Each structure stands twice: as structure tokens, then as C-alpha cells.
Amino acid sequence: MLDGKKILITGVVNRHSIAFATAARAQELGAEVLLTSFGRVRRMTERAAARLPEVAGVLELDVNSDEDLAALPALVRERWDRVDGVLHAVAHAPADALGGDFLATPRASAAEAFETSAYSLKAVAASLRPLMGEGGSVVGLDFDATVAWPSYDWMGVAKAALESVSRYLARDLGPAGIRVNLVSAGPVKTTAAGGVPGFDELAGTWGRGAPLGWDEKDPGPVADATCFLFSDLSRGISGEIVHVDGGFHALGAVSP
């Protein structure tokens, strides 16, 4: 399904991440893959890259660094002549922006959550725009921002912003033939999820309530949907949020 596609994937920290599962699945479906990382996390990303079906290169990218974003196209051009798809799998909020004390979060922490988790989708897409053309696909990882979740606080606000950013990008990149979509995933047990207070309780509720059931240890369904959005089979889809959550989002309440 992805034969010949060249896909750049952000956010791989270790082999348990959704981004890692997506990279592995994309390779299995015929794509070439590059990963990005930066700083002290880069060694962990490189170890994960070595465990993919085919070892992937790792490029330097801090999505909050204007210098890294400006340098990214040249780094990609050292290996590829174009980019067909990019996965935005980056999100972060300081500890004081999570945990249930929404009213006490300082302005700087809320701004950091927004910059890293929402604005960066625009930043990465704009950086790679010169390498993407007709048929290009930008996909971001989301968590349903239509409701307020326990403890999620300003990360939930940032995800709402991410959803809006994706729609504006779909508007502005569509004339160039570039699609922009999000995958709203159910809770998956990853390193990032471990930093969200109350994650285990939320995941347990999801497993009981999702009509199709939900396994928080299996990122495979999210990876498959993301690869579909990278493929030409999704050529008519943009500005969309695809829920991969076992159907949980469709319910008004969960039975005890």
C-alpha cells in the first residue's frame, strides 16, 4: 500500500510508542522511513530505529527550534529528493499543566503545551513544504478534544488547538495537493502516557466502554489507520479527524 513512499516520522522514543508502531507498519507496507529526534532522547530513538524491520536513519529535530526546522529540508535532501508523508507524534505539557488543578496552571506552562503540541504541527508542515507536492500527506496524533478529561487539563486544550491547526493547514496546503488529517487514538500505554496522572483509570474505563473493546497495550490499530492516511487510498480525505478508539467517542456514557 505504501510502495515507494518516503515518510518522515517524529516522536519515536522507544519501541512502545505509537510512532514506532507506525514506522514499522509503514516499512512492512513498502515505505522508506526516516525518524527525527534531538538531545538526550536521540540515543533512545536510535536504539528504537535499530529494532525496526529495516534500520532507519535519525535526523536532528527539536520542533521548538527555528534553527532545526530551517535545517530539516537540507538534512532530508541528503537522503531523499522528496517527502511523501510526515507523522506529527509530538506532544508535551509541563507537570503543572496536568493533574487536575487546571486553574492553577501558570501562563508559561500553558504556552509551552500549546507551542510543543499544536503550533509544532504547522512548524513541521511548513518546514517540509518545499519537499512535499501532489499526493503528500501530513498526519498528526490526537486525543479527542471535544470534551474535558480528568487530569488532562492544558494538554486537552492543546489538543483542541491541534485540531484547529490541522483544519487551517488542510485549507492552505490543499491547493498543492497535500492532505492534512489527524488520528484521534484511544489511550495507548506509552512513555508519554505514563506522564498523565490517572492514565490507568482512564484506560480501564475505555476497555470496558468501547463497543469494539480496546487494548491499551496495542498501538497496531492506530498505526494501520495512520498508514491508510499516508496511502493514495485516502487521496480524497483532508481536514478529517479519524477516531481509532474502539468506538468509545460515539457513546454519551459508559455503563458501570
C-alpha positions as YAML, in Angstrom:
chain: A
units: angstrom
residues:
- id: 1
  name: MET
  ca: [0.00, 0.00, 0.00]
- id: 2
  name: LEU
  ca: [2.94, 2.35, 0.59]
- id: 3
  name: ASP
  ca: [5.36, 1.10, -2.06]
- id: 4
  name: GLY
  ca: [7.82, 3.84, -2.96]
- id: 5
  name: LYS
  ca: [6.55, 6.30, -0.32]
- id: 6
  name: LYS
  ca: [9.09, 8.28, 1.70]
- id: 7
  name: ILE
  ca: [7.77, 9.00, 5.18]
- id: 8
  name: LEU
  ca: [9.28, 11.10, 7.95]
- id: 9
  name: ILE
  ca: [8.17, 10.16, 11.46]
- id: 10
  name: THR
  ca: [8.62, 12.27, 14.58]
- id: 11
  name: GLY
  ca: [8.09, 11.22, 18.16]
- id: 12
  name: VAL
  ca: [9.74, 7.79, 18.36]
- id: 13
  name: VAL
  ca: [11.17, 7.46, 21.85]
- id: 14
  name: ASN
  ca: [11.16, 3.68, 22.18]
- id: 15
  name: ARG
  ca: [9.56, 0.64, 20.59]
- id: 16
  name: HIS
  ca: [6.40, 1.02, 22.69]
- id: 17
  name: SER
  ca: [5.34, 4.30, 21.07]
- id: 18
  name: ILE
  ca: [2.57, 4.73, 18.50]
- id: 19
  name: ALA
  ca: [5.15, 6.41, 16.26]
- id: 20
  name: PHE
  ca: [7.38, 3.32, 16.38]
- id: 21
  name: ALA
  ca: [4.45, 1.04, 15.52]
- id: 22
  name: THR
  ca: [3.60, 3.35, 12.61]
- id: 23
  name: ALA
  ca: [7.19, 3.34, 11.34]
- id: 24
  name: ALA
  ca: [7.32, -0.45, 11.47]
- id: 25
  name: ARG
  ca: [3.96, -0.85, 9.73]
- id: 26
  name: ALA
  ca: [4.88, 1.68, 7.05]
- id: 27
  name: GLN
  ca: [8.05, -0.28, 6.27]
- id: 28
  name: GLU
  ca: [6.08, -3.52, 6.09]
- id: 29
  name: LEU
  ca: [3.78, -1.83, 3.58]
- id: 30
  name: GLY
  ca: [6.71, -0.78, 1.37]
- id: 31
  name: ALA
  ca: [7.68, 2.71, 2.57]
- id: 32
  name: GLU
  ca: [11.10, 4.14, 3.26]
- id: 33
  name: VAL
  ca: [11.22, 5.73, 6.71]
- id: 34
  name: LEU
  ca: [13.29, 8.38, 8.45]
- id: 35
  name: LEU
  ca: [12.89, 9.29, 12.12]
- id: 36
  name: THR
  ca: [13.59, 12.53, 13.96]
- id: 37
  name: SER
  ca: [14.81, 13.15, 17.49]
- id: 38
  name: PHE
  ca: [17.03, 15.52, 19.44]
- id: 39
  name: GLY
  ca: [19.12, 15.98, 22.54]
- id: 40
  name: ARG
  ca: [19.43, 13.23, 25.12]
- id: 41
  name: VAL
  ca: [16.43, 11.37, 23.72]
- id: 42
  name: ARG
  ca: [18.21, 10.82, 20.40]
- id: 43
  name: ARG
  ca: [20.16, 7.81, 21.67]
- id: 44
  name: MET
  ca: [16.91, 6.15, 22.70]
- id: 45
  name: THR
  ca: [15.43, 6.89, 19.28]
- id: 46
  name: GLU
  ca: [18.48, 5.43, 17.55]
- id: 47
  name: ARG
  ca: [18.15, 2.24, 19.61]
- id: 48
  name: ALA
  ca: [14.50, 2.02, 18.62]
- id: 49
  name: ALA
  ca: [15.38, 2.69, 14.97]
- id: 50
  name: ALA
  ca: [17.69, -0.32, 15.03]
- id: 51
  name: ARG
  ca: [14.74, -2.54, 16.04]
- id: 52
  name: LEU
  ca: [12.57, -1.64, 13.07]
- id: 53
  name: PRO
  ca: [12.19, -4.21, 10.26]
- id: 54
  name: GLU
  ca: [14.75, -2.08, 8.40]
- id: 55
  name: VAL
  ca: [17.10, 0.18, 10.35]
- id: 56
  name: ALA
  ca: [16.01, 3.79, 9.86]
- id: 57
  name: GLY
  ca: [18.13, 6.93, 9.91]
- id: 58
  name: VAL
  ca: [17.54, 9.53, 12.60]
- id: 59
  name: LEU
  ca: [17.62, 13.26, 11.82]
- id: 60
  name: GLU
  ca: [18.05, 16.06, 14.36]
- id: 61
  name: LEU
  ca: [14.83, 17.96, 15.02]
- id: 62
  name: ASP
  ca: [13.58, 19.85, 18.03]
- id: 63
  name: VAL
  ca: [10.17, 21.07, 16.86]
- id: 64
  name: ASN
  ca: [10.52, 24.17, 19.06]
- id: 65
  name: SER
  ca: [13.83, 25.17, 17.47]
- id: 66
  name: ASP
  ca: [13.63, 27.54, 14.50]
- id: 67
  name: GLU
  ca: [17.21, 26.58, 13.61]
- id: 68
  name: ASP
  ca: [16.38, 22.86, 13.48]
- id: 69
  name: LEU
  ca: [13.24, 23.48, 11.44]
- id: 70
  name: ALA
  ca: [15.19, 25.59, 8.95]
- id: 71
  name: ALA
  ca: [17.89, 22.92, 8.64]
- id: 72
  name: LEU
  ca: [15.50, 19.97, 8.28]
- id: 73
  name: PRO
  ca: [14.90, 20.16, 4.49]
- id: 74
  name: ALA
  ca: [18.63, 20.04, 3.79]
- id: 75
  name: LEU
  ca: [19.06, 17.05, 6.11]
- id: 76
  name: VAL
  ca: [16.27, 15.23, 4.30]
- id: 77
  name: ARG
  ca: [17.69, 16.09, 0.88]
- id: 78
  name: GLU
  ca: [20.93, 14.31, 1.82]
- id: 79
  name: ARG
  ca: [18.90, 11.09, 1.65]
- id: 80
  name: TRP
  ca: [15.72, 11.75, -0.34]
- id: 81
  name: ASP
  ca: [14.54, 14.04, -3.14]
- id: 82
  name: ARG
  ca: [11.07, 14.44, -1.63]
- id: 83
  name: VAL
  ca: [8.82, 13.62, 1.31]
- id: 84
  name: ASP
  ca: [5.50, 11.87, 0.68]
- id: 85
  name: GLY
  ca: [4.28, 11.78, 4.26]
- id: 86
  name: VAL
  ca: [5.05, 13.08, 7.72]
- id: 87
  name: LEU
  ca: [3.75, 11.90, 11.09]
- id: 88
  name: HIS
  ca: [3.48, 14.52, 13.81]
- id: 89
  name: ALA
  ca: [3.64, 12.50, 17.04]
- id: 90
  name: VAL
  ca: [4.97, 15.18, 19.37]
- id: 91
  name: ALA
  ca: [3.20, 16.43, 22.48]
- id: 92
  name: HIS
  ca: [4.33, 17.78, 25.83]
- id: 93
  name: ALA
  ca: [2.91, 19.70, 28.76]
- id: 94
  name: PRO
  ca: [4.79, 20.63, 31.96]
- id: 95
  name: ALA
  ca: [3.77, 18.74, 35.08]
- id: 96
  name: ASP
  ca: [1.95, 21.78, 36.48]
- id: 97
  name: ALA
  ca: [-0.27, 21.86, 33.38]
- id: 98
  name: LEU
  ca: [-1.64, 18.38, 34.14]
- id: 99
  name: GLY
  ca: [-3.11, 16.61, 37.12]
- id: 100
  name: GLY
  ca: [-6.43, 18.30, 37.87]
- id: 101
  name: ASP
  ca: [-5.50, 21.75, 39.14]
- id: 102
  name: PHE
  ca: [-6.45, 23.48, 35.88]
- id: 103
  name: LEU
  ca: [-6.99, 26.89, 37.46]
- id: 104
  name: ALA
  ca: [-3.51, 26.99, 39.00]
- id: 105
  name: THR
  ca: [-1.52, 26.39, 35.79]
- id: 106
  name: PRO
  ca: [0.75, 29.37, 35.04]
- id: 107
  name: ARG
  ca: [0.64, 31.14, 31.70]
- id: 108
  name: ALA
  ca: [4.13, 29.94, 30.69]
- id: 109
  name: SER
  ca: [3.23, 26.26, 31.16]
- id: 110
  name: ALA
  ca: [0.03, 26.59, 29.13]
- id: 111
  name: ALA
  ca: [2.01, 28.35, 26.39]
- id: 112
  name: GLU
  ca: [4.62, 25.58, 26.39]
- id: 113
  name: ALA
  ca: [1.93, 22.93, 25.99]
- id: 114
  name: PHE
  ca: [0.43, 24.84, 23.05]
- id: 115
  name: GLU
  ca: [3.76, 25.50, 21.32]
- id: 116
  name: THR
  ca: [5.03, 21.93, 21.54]
- id: 117
  name: SER
  ca: [1.76, 20.07, 20.99]
- id: 118
  name: ALA
  ca: [-0.15, 22.26, 18.50]
- id: 119
  name: TYR
  ca: [1.89, 25.02, 16.87]
- id: 120
  name: SER
  ca: [4.58, 22.47, 16.02]
- id: 121
  name: LEU
  ca: [2.24, 20.76, 13.55]
- id: 122
  name: LYS
  ca: [2.27, 23.94, 11.48]
- id: 123
  name: ALA
  ca: [6.00, 24.38, 12.03]
- id: 124
  name: VAL
  ca: [6.89, 20.90, 10.76]
- id: 125
  name: ALA
  ca: [4.49, 21.09, 7.82]
- id: 126
  name: ALA
  ca: [5.87, 24.48, 6.77]
- id: 127
  name: SER
  ca: [9.45, 23.25, 7.09]
- id: 128
  name: LEU
  ca: [8.81, 20.25, 4.83]
- id: 129
  name: ARG
  ca: [6.51, 22.06, 2.40]
- id: 130
  name: PRO
  ca: [9.30, 22.54, -0.21]
- id: 131
  name: LEU
  ca: [9.77, 18.75, -0.31]
- id: 132
  name: MET
  ca: [6.10, 17.82, -0.48]
- id: 133
  name: GLY
  ca: [3.87, 18.02, -3.50]
- id: 134
  name: GLU
  ca: [0.81, 16.45, -5.08]
- id: 135
  name: GLY
  ca: [-0.21, 13.42, -3.05]
- id: 136
  name: GLY
  ca: [1.64, 14.45, 0.10]
- id: 137
  name: SER
  ca: [0.10, 13.59, 3.44]
- id: 138
  name: VAL
  ca: [0.53, 15.16, 6.87]
- id: 139
  name: VAL
  ca: [-0.88, 13.12, 9.76]
- id: 140
  name: GLY
  ca: [-0.97, 14.13, 13.42]
- id: 141
  name: LEU
  ca: [-1.78, 12.07, 16.53]
- id: 142
  name: ASP
  ca: [-4.67, 13.42, 18.54]
- id: 143
  name: PHE
  ca: [-6.74, 12.62, 21.64]
- id: 144
  name: ASP
  ca: [-10.41, 13.60, 21.48]
- id: 145
  name: ALA
  ca: [-10.59, 17.28, 22.44]
- id: 146
  name: THR
  ca: [-14.36, 17.71, 22.19]
- id: 147
  name: VAL
  ca: [-14.77, 17.02, 25.92]
- id: 148
  name: ALA
  ca: [-12.86, 17.68, 29.14]
- id: 149
  name: TRP
  ca: [-10.98, 14.67, 30.54]
- id: 150
  name: PRO
  ca: [-9.93, 14.10, 34.16]
- id: 151
  name: SER
  ca: [-6.39, 15.38, 34.80]
- id: 152
  name: TYR
  ca: [-5.67, 16.09, 31.10]
- id: 153
  name: ASP
  ca: [-6.13, 19.83, 31.63]
- id: 154
  name: TRP
  ca: [-3.97, 22.05, 29.40]
- id: 155
  name: MET
  ca: [-2.90, 19.15, 27.22]
- id: 156
  name: GLY
  ca: [-6.57, 18.81, 26.35]
- id: 157
  name: VAL
  ca: [-6.63, 22.50, 25.46]
- id: 158
  name: ALA
  ca: [-3.51, 21.99, 23.32]
- id: 159
  name: LYS
  ca: [-5.15, 19.05, 21.53]
- id: 160
  name: ALA
  ca: [-8.16, 21.24, 20.76]
- id: 161
  name: ALA
  ca: [-5.74, 23.74, 19.24]
- id: 162
  name: LEU
  ca: [-4.05, 20.92, 17.30]
- id: 163
  name: GLU
  ca: [-7.40, 20.02, 15.77]
- id: 164
  name: SER
  ca: [-7.94, 23.60, 14.68]
- id: 165
  name: VAL
  ca: [-4.40, 23.91, 13.31]
- id: 166
  name: SER
  ca: [-4.95, 20.79, 11.21]
- id: 167
  name: ARG
  ca: [-8.05, 22.28, 9.62]
- id: 168
  name: TYR
  ca: [-6.27, 25.51, 8.67]
- id: 169
  name: LEU
  ca: [-3.36, 23.52, 7.26]
- id: 170
  name: ALA
  ca: [-5.80, 21.42, 5.23]
- id: 171
  name: ARG
  ca: [-7.19, 24.67, 3.84]
- id: 172
  name: ASP
  ca: [-3.82, 26.18, 2.95]
- id: 173
  name: LEU
  ca: [-1.98, 23.05, 1.71]
- id: 174
  name: GLY
  ca: [-4.90, 21.51, -0.17]
- id: 175
  name: PRO
  ca: [-4.35, 23.57, -3.35]
- id: 176
  name: ALA
  ca: [-0.88, 21.99, -3.59]
- id: 177
  name: GLY
  ca: [-2.42, 18.52, -3.35]
- id: 178
  name: ILE
  ca: [-1.25, 17.96, 0.25]
- id: 179
  name: ARG
  ca: [-3.67, 16.33, 2.67]
- id: 180
  name: VAL
  ca: [-3.72, 17.05, 6.43]
- id: 181
  name: ASN
  ca: [-5.55, 14.75, 8.83]
- id: 182
  name: LEU
  ca: [-5.49, 13.65, 12.47]
- id: 183
  name: VAL
  ca: [-5.90, 10.25, 14.07]
- id: 184
  name: SER
  ca: [-7.70, 10.51, 17.40]
- id: 185
  name: ALA
  ca: [-6.43, 7.46, 19.26]
- id: 186
  name: GLY
  ca: [-7.79, 5.75, 22.31]
- id: 187
  name: PRO
  ca: [-5.41, 5.61, 25.28]
- id: 188
  name: VAL
  ca: [-2.26, 3.63, 24.48]
- id: 189
  name: LYS
  ca: [0.27, 2.79, 27.16]
- id: 190
  name: THR
  ca: [3.37, 4.72, 26.04]
- id: 191
  name: THR
  ca: [6.14, 6.69, 27.73]
- id: 192
  name: ALA
  ca: [4.17, 9.89, 27.15]
- id: 193
  name: ALA
  ca: [1.00, 8.37, 28.61]
- id: 194
  name: GLY
  ca: [2.92, 7.49, 31.75]
- id: 195
  name: GLY
  ca: [3.26, 11.21, 32.45]
- id: 196
  name: VAL
  ca: [-0.51, 11.78, 32.50]
- id: 197
  name: PRO
  ca: [-1.99, 11.38, 36.00]
- id: 198
  name: GLY
  ca: [-4.91, 8.96, 36.08]
- id: 199
  name: PHE
  ca: [-4.00, 7.29, 32.77]
- id: 200
  name: ASP
  ca: [-4.54, 3.73, 34.04]
- id: 201
  name: GLU
  ca: [-8.01, 4.56, 35.32]
- id: 202
  name: LEU
  ca: [-8.94, 6.21, 32.03]
- id: 203
  name: ALA
  ca: [-7.60, 3.26, 30.01]
- id: 204
  name: GLY
  ca: [-9.60, 0.86, 32.18]
- id: 205
  name: THR
  ca: [-12.78, 2.80, 31.53]
- id: 206
  name: TRP
  ca: [-12.02, 2.72, 27.81]
- id: 207
  name: GLY
  ca: [-11.58, -1.03, 27.78]
- id: 208
  name: ARG
  ca: [-14.94, -1.52, 29.48]
- id: 209
  name: GLY
  ca: [-16.82, 1.07, 27.46]
- id: 210
  name: ALA
  ca: [-15.57, 0.90, 23.86]
- id: 211
  name: PRO
  ca: [-18.12, -1.07, 21.77]
- id: 212
  name: LEU
  ca: [-15.33, -2.85, 19.91]
- id: 213
  name: GLY
  ca: [-13.22, -3.23, 23.04]
- id: 214
  name: TRP
  ca: [-9.83, -1.58, 23.47]
- id: 215
  name: ASP
  ca: [-6.34, -2.88, 24.28]
- id: 216
  name: GLU
  ca: [-4.21, -0.03, 25.63]
- id: 217
  name: LYS
  ca: [-1.08, -2.14, 25.03]
- id: 218
  name: ASP
  ca: [-1.68, -2.46, 21.27]
- id: 219
  name: PRO
  ca: [-0.84, 0.57, 19.08]
- id: 220
  name: GLY
  ca: [-1.37, -1.50, 15.93]
- id: 221
  name: PRO
  ca: [-4.86, -0.24, 15.02]
- id: 222
  name: VAL
  ca: [-3.66, 3.37, 15.26]
- id: 223
  name: ALA
  ca: [-0.60, 2.60, 13.14]
- id: 224
  name: ASP
  ca: [-2.75, 0.92, 10.47]
- id: 225
  name: ALA
  ca: [-5.12, 3.88, 10.23]
- id: 226
  name: THR
  ca: [-2.20, 6.29, 10.00]
- id: 227
  name: CYS
  ca: [-0.68, 4.28, 7.17]
- id: 228
  name: PHE
  ca: [-4.02, 4.35, 5.35]
- id: 229
  name: LEU
  ca: [-3.93, 8.16, 5.56]
- id: 230
  name: PHE
  ca: [-0.41, 8.11, 4.11]
- id: 231
  name: SER
  ca: [-1.59, 5.96, 1.21]
- id: 232
  name: ASP
  ca: [-3.17, 7.01, -2.06]
- id: 233
  name: LEU
  ca: [-6.35, 5.25, -0.91]
- id: 234
  name: SER
  ca: [-7.03, 8.35, 1.21]
- id: 235
  name: ARG
  ca: [-6.45, 10.78, -1.65]
- id: 236
  name: GLY
  ca: [-9.86, 12.43, -1.20]
- id: 237
  name: ILE
  ca: [-9.61, 12.91, 2.57]
- id: 238
  name: SER
  ca: [-8.32, 16.07, 4.23]
- id: 239
  name: GLY
  ca: [-9.22, 18.13, 7.27]
- id: 240
  name: GLU
  ca: [-10.54, 14.97, 8.91]
- id: 241
  name: ILE
  ca: [-10.19, 13.50, 12.41]
- id: 242
  name: VAL
  ca: [-10.30, 9.71, 12.22]
- id: 243
  name: HIS
  ca: [-11.21, 8.14, 15.56]
- id: 244
  name: VAL
  ca: [-9.37, 4.90, 16.25]
- id: 245
  name: ASP
  ca: [-10.69, 4.21, 19.72]
- id: 246
  name: GLY
  ca: [-12.91, 1.16, 19.55]
- id: 247
  name: GLY
  ca: [-15.95, 3.40, 19.09]
- id: 248
  name: PHE
  ca: [-15.68, 4.99, 22.53]
- id: 249
  name: HIS
  ca: [-16.12, 8.52, 21.17]
- id: 250
  name: ALA
  ca: [-19.61, 7.68, 19.90]
- id: 251
  name: LEU
  ca: [-21.03, 6.99, 23.37]
- id: 252
  name: GLY
  ca: [-22.70, 9.51, 25.64]
- id: 253
  name: ALA
  ca: [-21.99, 7.46, 28.76]
- id: 254
  name: VAL
  ca: [-20.30, 4.23, 29.81]
- id: 255
  name: SER
  ca: [-22.28, 1.59, 31.65]
- id: 256
  name: PRO
  ca: [-20.86, 0.71, 35.09]
...
